[in-house]
Amino acid sequence: LYVKMPSYGGSSYGANRLNVAYSLGWLYHGEGAGMEMLDQCLLENFGVQVDHNIEVDFVAFEQIVDLLGGVDIELTEREAYHLSYNNESGMVWSLQEGMNHLNGLQALEYARIRKLDSDFQRTNRQRNVITALLEQSRDMTFLEFDTLLKTVLPLLTTDMDSQQITEYAWAVLPLLPELQVVSQAIPQDTQYHFADVGTEDAPMSVIVPHLEEIREFLRQTIGG
């Protein structure tokens, strides 16, 4: 997703892929600046104000899924075959088309699949995992939830302190049984076009978002 980078720390960075905002902030201004610069990029391009950030690396992702007892994911025939025989870990698994119970490593490999289709499908798979984990958390007791929270907190990198996270978590817990989780992708099918940018020595094939259309879509769906 090709967007204008925000000015940060007295420097300007032109336009680049969206994820580069995090890299630039972290590289030139320190670890905490990665998310700050990405948040600023989201605000300036899409009008979305991010209140807080939580980062989960690959190791923590795997551990969290295992702590929750794995996750139920419905696989296509191609996804099942790819995960069983062509995953990045080199493991061989007997996964089938349809519903499968994945452990942490299998869920991570599923979320990272990028060779079967496009990045749109890859991010959809990531949302599938998050939604499935939320579904499995609906019936947790207060004691189970408190134990899980204390175990998971050390695995997270965030701009919130433990007290803030705990307060948010306890506010959400009573709502979980009735909570409806809705996700959407940006940009939608008609809200972008492909382009080739960069230089002859370093070409880039990118997605250029139609920002005005996207901003209006976001106002209609999440407000603001």
N, C-alpha and C positions, 0 to 999 in steps of 0.2 A: 504494500500500500504506500504509494509515493505521495508524501506530504511536505509542507514547509516545516523545517526545523525551527524551534523557538530560539530566540536570543537568550543566552544563559551565561551568567558569570562574566558579563562584559564581552562575550564573543558571539559572532553570528555564524551559522552553519549551513545556510542555503536550504536546498530541498534534498530529501533522501527517503529511504524506506522507513516506515514508522518505527520499527524496532531499533533502528540506529539511534533514536533519541535516548534510549536507556543507555546504550553503549557509550555514547559521547559524554553523557553526564557522569557516568561511572569512571570513565577513562581520564577525563580532564579535570573533574571537580570532586572526586572522591565517591566512595561507595553509596552514601546516602543520596547523592545527587542524581543517580540513575533514575530512580522512580520520580523524583521531583521534576526532572526534565521531561520525562515521558508524560507525566500528568499535565505539565504546561503545554506540551504538544497536543494532547487530546483536547484541552480547553480551547486553544487558539484555532484548531482546525475544525473541531466538531461541536464546540460549545458545551462539552460535558465536563462538569466539575467533579473530580475524584476526591472523596473525603479522606480515605485511608487506603493503605496498600498492604497486601500480604504476599510475600514471595515464598514459593515452595520449590526447592530444587528436586532433581530426579530421585535422589536417595530418600528425601523426606516424603515425596509423593508415594513411593513404593511402601515406605513404612506406615504411612497414614492409612493406606488402603488395607494393609495387613492388619493393622490395629482394629479396623472396622470389620474384620472377618472376610475380606474380599468384596467383590462387587459383581452384580449380575448385569451382563451386557449382551444384547442381541447382535450376533455377527452375521454378516453376509457370507456367502460361500467363498468369495475371494478373500475377505478379511480373515476368515477362519484358516484358510490354506496358508496365507501369508504369515500369520502369527505362528502356525504350527511348524513351518519349515523354513521361513525366510526372515525371521525376526533378527533384530540387531544383536541380541544377546548370544545367539548361536545355539540356544536351547531347542529341543524338539518337544512339541506338545501335541496332544490329540484333541484339538478343538474342532467343533462341528458347526455347520450353519445352524442358526437359531440361537436360543438363549444359552449362555455359558456363564459359569461362575469363575471369575478371574481372580487370581491372587495379585499382590502388589506389582510384581515384575511384569506379569501378563497385561495388567491394566496400563502400565507405563508404556509397554510396547504397542498396545492398541492405540493409545493417545498420540504416539509419535509416528504412526504410519503416514508416509508421505509419497510412497512410490506407486501406489495403486491408482491414484486419481489426482486431486489438486489440494491446495492449501485450504480451500473452502471446506472440503470434506474432512480434512484433518482437524480443523478447529471445531467442526461439528462433533467429531468423535470425542474431543476433549470436553465439550459441553455434555455429551452423553454420560461420561464418567462422573462429572460433578453432579448432574441431576440424579443419577442412580445412587450415589453416596448419600445425597440429601434424602432420597426416598427411604433408604435403609435406616436413617437416623430418626425417622418419625416416631417410633415407638420406644425410644430410649427413656429409661427412668432418670430422675434427677441424679441419683447416685452414679449410674453408668455414665451419664453425660459429664458429670464433674470429674470422674476418673479419667475419661477420655481427654477432656480439656487439659488437665494437668500433664498428661503424657504428650499431647500434641504441641503444646505451647513452645517447648524448647526446640522443636523442629522447624519453627517458622521464623522468617525474617520480616519484620514489620515496623511501621512508624508509630504503632500503638504500644502502650505499655500493657503489662499483664492485667492490671485493673480494668482498663478500658475494654480489652477483649472479653474479659469475664463478664462485665456489665452488659455488653452487647449480646453475648451468648445467652445469658440468663433471661434477657428480654425476649430473645427469639424462641427459646425452648418451649414455652407454653403455646406458641403459635404453630409449631411444627406439624401437629396432627392435621391441621386444616390448611396449612400453607400451600399455595399453588405456585409452582416454579415455572416461570415462562422465560424462554431465551430467544434471542434474535441475533442475526448476523448483520454486520455492517461492513461493506455496502451490500444492499439488495441487488438483485440481478440487473436492474436497469440503471443503477447508480454509479457506474464506473465504466472505464474503457481501458484497454491494454495499450501500452506504449513502450518503445525502446528508447532508453536514455543512457547517460554516461558517455564514455569516450570509446574510440575505436579499440583501444587497448583494454578497456575495462567496461564493456557494455553491460547494461542492466535491462532486463525485461520486467516491467513493473505494472501495477494496477493504479490508475489515476482515479481517485474518487471524485464524484460530482458533489462537491461540498454543500452547495445550497439545498439540493434535493435531500441529502442525508440529514442536514440540520433540521429541515422541516419534518422529515420522517421521525427523527428522534423527539422533536417537540410533541408530535402526535402520539408517541408510544410511551416515552418515559417522562415527558414533561420538560419544563425549563424554558 
